[in-house]
Amino acid sequence: MKITICGSLAFSQEMGKIAKELENLGHEVLLPASTEKILKGIFDQKEIDSEKGTQAAADRVIKNNAIINHHKKIESSDAILVVNEDKNNISGYIGGSSFLEIGFAFILNKKIFLLNNIPEISYTDEIVAMQPIVLAKDLSNIK
């Protein structure tokens, strides 16, 4: 299965590990371009974290055409896997970009997998309505 990984850039190291595990299970994996750059040392994770909520973060997304490019990866895949670890005191955090990507996948009729449980946030009902499959960290449940 061809799977595009989604999630907060704060989870880039975890996304890299999961990509390798999925490849070992026989899947083809696509990562967010910024995650690839973080893993290769091209982007500095601390710098990206410090830009969060600033114009610099939006400028980086615009300059790299990140939203459209990641949408194209989702479009070319069979499924997405959202790496939703704990962040900002939210268990199973799903931020704005990941929520958008879940919506893209849903509209494109792709399978939607969540690594962890659906978070209790203001848009929980919308996530539930898109019927993701919760893996409880067990990647072998991807079918």
N, C-alpha and C positions, 0 to 999 in steps of 0.2 A: 504494500500500500504506500502511496506517496502522501506524506504528512508534512504540513507546514506547522512549525512551532510558533506559538504566540505567547506573549507575557510581558510583564514589566522588564525593562532593561536592567533593573536591579537584580533580576534573576538570571542574568546572562551566563554565569558560570554553571548554574544548575541546568540551563537549557543546553549548554554544550555537552554536559554529561548525559543528559537524556537523549540527545541526538545520537551519541555513540551507542547507547543501549538499544535504541530503536534500529539503528543500522545493523547491529549484531543480531537483531531479531528478524532481519531481512527487509526492513522498510527503507524507502528512499526518504530522506529528510531535508527540508528547507528551513533555514533559520532566518530571523530578521537580519537585514543587512548590518544594522548597528551592532547587533550581538556578535555577528561574525567579526566585525572590526574590533570589538572589545576583546574577543577571544584571541585575536591575532596581535593585540597590543597597539593597534592603529588609533583606537579611541581609548581614552582614559576613563575608567568607570567612575572615579571620584569626581572628575570634571563634569561628566554627564549628570551625576547625582546633584552636584552643586548648581547646575543650570536649571534643574527642575522648577517649573513655575515661572520661568523668566522668558524674556523675548529671545534670548540665545537658544533656548530649547526649541522654540517654534521655528526660529531661523534655520536650525540644523535640520529639522524635519522637512521644511520647505526646500532648502538647498539640495537635499538628498532625495527629494520626491518620495519620501519614505512611505507615506500612506498608500499612494498608488502602486508603488513597487511591491509592497507587501500584499496588497490586494491581488496583484497579478500572480503571486506565489500561491495564494489561497485558491484562486481560480483554477490554477493548473494542478491542484492537489485533489486527492480523494477525501481528505479529512484535515482538520486542525486539532492540535493538542495545545491547550492552554495550560501553561505552567503557572499555577496559582498558589504560590507559597504564602506564608504569613508576612504581612507588611503593614506598617502604619496601624498597628494594633488590630488588624482585621485578619481573621483566620480565612485562608483561601482567597486572598486579595485578587480582585479583578478590577483594574483601572479602566479609564476611559478608552484608551487605544485598544485594549484587549476586548472590551465590550463591543466596540465598533467592529473588530475583526470577527467576533462571534456572530454579529449581525450579518456581516458579509457572507460568512460561511453558511448561515441559515438560509439566506436568500438564494444562494447558489446551490442549495440542497446538498451540502457537504456534511459528512459526519462531524460532530463536535464532541471532542473528549476534553474533560477537565481532569487534571492530575489529582486535585483534592476536591473536597466538598464545595458546594456553591456557597459563597459568602453571604452573610447577613448585611446587606447594604441597601441603599435606596432603590436600586434596580434589580433586586433579587427576583421579583416576579417576572420581569422580562427575560432574565436568564433562564429561569425554570420553563417559561413558555417556549424557549428555543430547544428544549429537550436534550440537553447535553448528557453524555454518558460519563458518569463519575468513575474514575479508575481506582480511587483510593491507593494511589501510588503504584499500582500493579500494571505495568506496561504490557504484560502478557494478555490483558483483557482487551487489547486493541485488535479488532477483527473486522 
